Structure formats: structure tokens, C-alpha cells
Amino acid sequence: MSGGAFVGIDVGGTKVAAAPVVDGHLGESRMERTDVSDSGALVEQIVASVEAVRSADTLAVGIGVPSVVDFATGRIRASANIPLADLPLRSLLSDRFGIPVFIDNDASCAALAEAHDDGRLKTPDLVLLTVGTGVGGGLVLNGKLYRGATGAAAELGHTVIGLALADGAALPGHKAPWEGSLEYLAAGRALDRLALAAAENAPESALGRTLAADGEVTGEDVVRAAHEGDAPAVDLLRILGERLGIGIANAINTFDPQEVVIGGGVSSAGDLLLEPARRVARAYVLPGVGTETLIRPARHGVQAGLLGAGLLAQQEYAEEQAS
């Protein structure tokens, strides 16, 4: 991968972060609340963010978005929480900046970051699962992001882990996440549902007291209570971890990667989540598969998407120059 100066932009539903990435290392970042009023306003915000951190030496820009992206053209095919759907974002921004722009899914960018350490590719075959409000996914295979035929690969949160379709049963008639999917059963929203049920069933528990005091109880409350040693909260993370383990086993059986990396906000539970996930994953991996696979937490934290966007620009720019 070529060195040099690049810019990474991480566009989310709540924030837009920007930073220079020089020789594979993340520079000082800037962040502001996402302008979701309309597509034009968000495009202008992205432009301003790039201009604030680019230098005369900047060779290309990488942008991660919570969207399905046609990578070859940079058109946003579908988008979640931001008004960019059906927008030819790459061509719009390339014209504005006068340098190449590369756009990809934000979880894919985070996966690329996790495949690197200290500016160098360390893990050529890696699966990333981001466990936050939903479950996102990213695939790095042979050192490159895997995007599939249309750019929509790695939607691992929508793999089905807990629903058997009986003969004659109706197909799901609602939008994702489907009730048996990894996202429905193991994301932050699932932990919210588990927390509410546990609090209502045991009003004297830590979660029950939180519900009584605040009028709500969330997955964040579960993680906090579990770290403080609350047994019911620890048990809820065990349940979530075991469900996640099925999804990890599916990823290992499919890709036999060097690493499966768990990121996202719920991963702050640490081994309280990962130990049951590892135990169940190993139980459902086919004998002889995944013998070299490490299941670990993400190392780049909340900056993974930002670093990965810069690495995306660096990697794709190098390929363009070599072709």
C-alpha cells in the first residue's frame, strides 16, 4: 500500500468526523453534529469537513457512510439515517475537490482499519461485526475489502440465526431486521428488550430500580450494572453473547478468517459479552474449520471508521496509480 497524505471522513447519523491520514496513521480529528436537513446540506458539510483537514499534499479522500454503496460509481444505493440515497456522491465530490474520492460502507471502512495496526496490514483475512443499535459487518479478504457483485456484501447482521421456516409458513412480511436475524436477537435494541423484561420481572434488582427511577432501562444500563457485579445484568450479557456466538460461528464456517473482530458500543461489555460468544461460537464451528481464528475486541474503538476511510483512500489511490 502506498504511503502519502489522505483524508478520512466518517459520516454517521449523529456526527461527521474528519481527519488526515498520513502514511497509514490517523492525525488530529474534527467532529460536528450531522446536518440531516437535506442531501444538499449534508454534501456541503462533507465538503467543509474535508477542506478543514486537507493539505496541499492530500492525494485522495475516503468517505465511510451508513449506506449501501455502488463502489465503482460511488452512487449511494440506499442509506440509513442520512439523506444521501440515490446520490452520485463520488462524482459530486471529486469535481469539488479536484482529487480522487472513494466511498464505501462505514462498517467496511472499520473492518479495513481493524485489519491494520501501526499503519500496516496485519490481518489479510478478517470479519468485523459491529454490535451497536444494530449489527453491521465488514469483510477483508486477501487484504482487500470484499464488496460482492453490487457493493452490498457483508450485511452480516441480517444472517438468520434463530428462525426455522416450517413447510408452508409465510415469508416475513416486514422490513429488516427479521425476528430470527442476528441483528434482531443480538444488537443493542435486543439488549434493551431483555433489560426491560428483566426489570419488570425483578423490580428489586438494579435494573428494576433504574426503571423505577428513570422510567426506562437500556442496554447501557445493563453493561454498567454488569461491570458493577450485578448478577442479573451479567446473565443478560451472557444471553446476548451466546446469540452473538451463533453469528460468529456462521462467519467462521463461511470464511475461515484469521480474526473475527467485535466492535460497536455493546462491545464495551468486554469479556462479559465475548466469553460466552467465544464458547458458543466454538461449539458451532465445523471441526477442522477456524482452527487459526482469533475472536477479539476491536482495537481502534470509535475511530475505526475514520481511520478506515483514510486507509480506503490510500489503498484505492495506490491501485489506481498502479493500473
C-alpha positions in Angstrom: 0.0 0.0 0.0 1.3 3.4 -1.0 2.1 6.0 1.7 1.3 9.7 1.5 -1.4 12.1 2.8 -5.1 11.3 2.6 -8.3 12.4 4.3 -10.8 10.2 6.0 -14.4 11.1 6.6 -16.8 9.1 8.8 -20.4 10.2 8.2 -22.9 8.9 10.7 -26.5 9.7 11.7 -25.3 11.9 14.6 -21.8 13.1 13.7 -19.5 13.8 10.8 -15.8 13.2 11.7 -12.8 14.2 9.6 -9.1 13.6 9.9 -5.9 13.5 7.9 -4.3 10.0 7.5 -0.6 10.2 6.7 1.4 7.1 5.9 -1.4 5.0 7.5 -1.6 6.9 10.7 -4.6 9.0 11.9 -4.0 12.7 12.5 -6.0 15.1 14.7 -9.7 14.8 14.0 -12.6 17.3 14.0 -16.2 16.4 14.6 -19.6 18.1 14.4 -23.2 17.1 14.5 -24.6 15.7 11.2 -26.8 18.1 9.2 -29.6 15.8 8.2 -31.9 18.5 7.0 -31.4 17.5 3.3 -28.9 16.0 1.0 -27.5 19.3 -0.2 -26.8 20.5 3.3 -25.0 17.2 4.2 -22.9 17.3 1.0 -21.8 20.9 1.8 -21.0 19.7 5.4 -18.8 16.9 4.0 -17.1 19.4 1.7 -16.4 21.8 4.6 -15.1 18.9 6.7 -12.6 17.8 4.0 -11.4 21.3 3.4 -10.8 21.8 7.1 -8.3 18.9 7.3 -6.8 18.5 3.9 -3.4 19.9 2.9 -1.7 20.7 -0.3 -0.2 17.2 -0.2 -3.5 15.4 0.1 -3.8 12.8 -2.7 -7.3 11.4 -2.2 -10.3 11.3 0.1 -12.1 8.3 1.6 -15.6 8.5 3.0 -17.5 5.9 5.1 -21.3 6.2 5.1 -24.0 4.0 6.7 -25.3 3.1 3.3 -25.3 0.5 0.5 -22.8 1.9 -2.0 -22.1 1.1 -5.6 -18.4 1.3 -5.1 -17.4 1.6 -8.8 -19.5 4.7 -9.4 -19.8 6.0 -5.8 -23.5 6.2 -6.0 -25.4 5.7 -2.8 -28.0 2.9 -3.5 -29.7 3.0 -0.1 -29.0 4.9 3.1 -29.9 4.7 6.8 -30.4 7.8 9.0 -28.8 10.2 6.5 -30.3 11.9 3.4 -27.9 10.5 0.7 -30.0 7.8 -1.0 -29.7 7.7 -4.8 -27.0 10.4 -4.9 -23.9 10.2 -7.2 -21.7 11.2 -4.3 -18.3 10.3 -5.7 -18.7 12.3 -8.9 -20.1 15.3 -7.0 -17.2 15.4 -4.5 -14.4 14.5 -7.0 -15.5 17.6 -9.0 -15.4 19.7 -5.9 -12.1 18.6 -4.6 -10.2 18.0 -7.8 -8.7 14.8 -6.4 -10.0 11.2 -6.3 -12.8 10.4 -3.8 -13.6 6.8 -2.7 -16.9 6.0 -0.9 -17.8 2.8 1.0 -19.9 1.4 3.8 -18.9 2.6 7.2 -18.6 -0.9 8.7 -16.4 -1.9 5.8 -14.1 1.0 6.5 -14.0 0.0 10.1 -13.1 -3.6 9.0 -10.2 -2.2 6.9 -8.9 -0.3 9.9 -9.1 -3.4 12.1 -7.0 -5.3 9.6 -4.3 -2.7 10.1 -2.1 -1.8 13.0 0.5 0.8 13.2 -0.2 1.8 9.6 0.5 -1.7 8.2 -1.7 -4.5 7.1 -1.6 -7.2 9.8 -4.6 -9.4 9.1 -5.4 -10.1 5.4 -8.5 -12.2 6.2 -10.8 -10.6 8.8 -14.5 -10.4 9.6 -15.8 -7.5 11.6 -19.1 -7.4 13.5 -20.2 -4.1 14.9 -22.7 -4.6 17.7 -24.4 -1.3 18.4 -28.0 -0.2 17.9 -28.0 -2.8 15.0 -25.3 -5.2 13.8 -23.1 -4.2 10.9 -20.5 -6.2 9.1 -17.3 -5.8 7.1 -15.1 -8.3 5.3 -11.4 -8.0 4.4 -10.3 -10.9 2.2 -6.8 -11.2 0.9 -6.1 -7.8 2.2 -8.9 -6.1 0.3 -12.4 -5.2 1.2 -14.9 -7.7 -0.2 -18.0 -5.9 -1.6 -19.8 -8.6 -3.6 -21.4 -8.1 -7.1 -23.2 -4.9 -6.3 -21.3 -3.4 -3.3 -23.8 -4.8 -0.8 -21.8 -7.7 0.7 -21.1 -8.1 4.4 -24.6 -7.4 5.7 -23.9 -10.0 8.4 -26.4 -8.6 10.8 -29.1 -9.9 8.6 -28.0 -13.5 8.6 -30.7 -15.7 10.3 -29.6 -17.4 13.5 -32.8 -18.3 15.3 -35.7 -18.9 12.9 -36.8 -22.1 11.3 -39.1 -21.7 8.3 -41.6 -24.5 8.6 -43.2 -26.0 5.5 -45.9 -23.7 4.3 -45.0 -20.9 6.6 -45.5 -17.4 5.3 -42.3 -15.4 4.4 -41.6 -12.4 6.6 -43.9 -9.5 5.5 -42.0 -6.7 7.2 -38.7 -4.9 6.7 -35.4 -6.0 8.3 -34.4 -6.8 10.9 -36.3 -10.1 10.8 -37.2 -11.7 14.1 -34.7 -14.6 13.7 -31.8 -12.4 12.4 -28.5 -11.7 14.3 -29.4 -8.0 14.4 -32.9 -8.7 15.9 -31.5 -11.1 18.5 -28.1 -9.7 19.4 -28.0 -5.9 18.8 -28.3 -3.1 21.3 -32.0 -3.0 20.7 -32.2 -6.7 21.7 -30.4 -5.9 24.9 -32.8 -3.0 25.6 -35.7 -5.5 25.3 -34.0 -8.0 27.6 -33.3 -5.3 30.1 -36.9 -4.1 30.2 -38.3 -7.6 30.7 -35.7 -8.3 33.5 -36.5 -5.1 35.2 -40.2 -5.7 35.1 -39.8 -9.2 36.4 -37.5 -8.2 39.3 -38.3 -4.7 40.4 -36.0 -5.0 43.4 -33.0 -5.6 41.1 -30.5 -2.9 40.0 -32.3 -2.8 36.6 -35.7 -2.7 38.3 -34.6 0.2 40.4 -33.3 2.0 37.3 -36.6 1.5 35.5 -38.5 2.8 38.6 -36.2 5.9 38.9 -35.8 6.8 35.2 -39.0 5.4 33.6 -36.8 3.4 31.2 -33.9 0.9 31.2 -31.5 0.3 28.4 -28.6 -1.9 27.3 -26.2 0.7 28.5 -27.7 0.3 32.0 -27.1 -3.5 31.6 -23.5 -3.1 30.7 -22.9 -0.6 33.6 -24.7 -2.9 36.2 -22.8 -5.9 34.9 -19.5 -4.2 35.4 -20.6 -3.4 38.9 -21.2 -7.1 39.5 -25.0 -7.3 39.3 -25.7 -11.0 38.6 -29.0 -10.5 36.5 -27.2 -8.0 34.3 -24.3 -10.3 33.8 -26.7 -13.0 32.8 -28.3 -10.8 30.2 -24.9 -10.2 28.6 -24.4 -14.0 28.6 -27.6 -14.4 26.7 -26.7 -11.7 24.2 -23.1 -13.1 23.9 -24.4 -16.6 23.2 -26.7 -15.3 20.4 -23.7 -13.4 19.0 -21.7 -16.6 19.1 -24.0 -18.2 16.6 -23.4 -15.3 14.2 -19.6 -15.6 14.8 -19.8 -19.4 14.1 -21.6 -18.7 10.8 -18.9 -16.2 9.8 -16.1 -18.7 10.7 -17.8 -21.6 8.9 -18.2 -19.3 5.8 -14.9 -17.5 5.6 -12.4 -19.3 7.9 -10.8 -15.9 8.7 -7.7 -15.2 10.7 -9.8 -13.0 13.0 -13.4 -12.2 13.9 -13.4 -8.7 15.5 -16.3 -7.4 17.6 -16.8 -3.6 17.7 -19.6 -1.2 18.4 -21.0 0.2 21.6 -22.2 -3.1 23.1 -18.6 -4.4 22.8 -17.7 -2.2 25.8 -19.1 -5.1 27.9 -15.7 -6.8 27.1 -15.3 -10.4 28.2 -18.8 -10.4 29.8 -20.0 -10.5 26.2 -17.1 -12.1 24.4 -16.5 -15.1 26.6 -20.0 -16.6 26.1 -19.7 -15.6 22.4 -16.4 -17.5 22.0 -17.8 -20.5 23.9 -20.9 -20.9 21.7 -19.0 -20.0 18.5 -16.5 -22.8 19.1 -19.4 -25.2 19.7 -21.0 -24.5 16.4 -17.9 -24.3 14.2 -17.4 -27.3 12.0 -14.4 -29.5 13.2 -11.3 -28.5 11.2 -12.6 -25.0 10.4 -11.5 -21.9 12.1 -8.5 -23.5 13.8 -6.5 -20.4 13.4 -9.3 -17.9 14.0 -8.9 -15.4 16.9 -12.1 -13.8 18.2 -11.1 -10.4 19.7 -12.5 -7.0 20.5 -11.8 -4.1 18.1 -8.6 -2.2 18.8 -9.4 1.1 17.1 -12.6 1.9 19.0 -14.8 4.7 17.9 -12.1 6.0 15.4 -12.1 2.7 13.4 -14.4 4.1 10.7 -12.5 7.3 10.4 -9.1 5.6 10.1 -10.6 3.0 7.7 -11.9 5.7 5.4 -8.5 7.2 5.2 -6.9 3.8 4.6 -9.6 3.2 1.9 -8.4 6.3 0.1 -4.8 5.2 0.5 -5.4 1.7 -0.8 -7.6 2.6 -3.7 -5.4 5.5 -4.8 -2.4 3.2 -4.9 -4.3 0.7 -7.1 -5.3 3.5 -9.5 -1.8 4.7 -9.8 -0.5 1.1 -10.4 -3.1 0.4 -13.2 
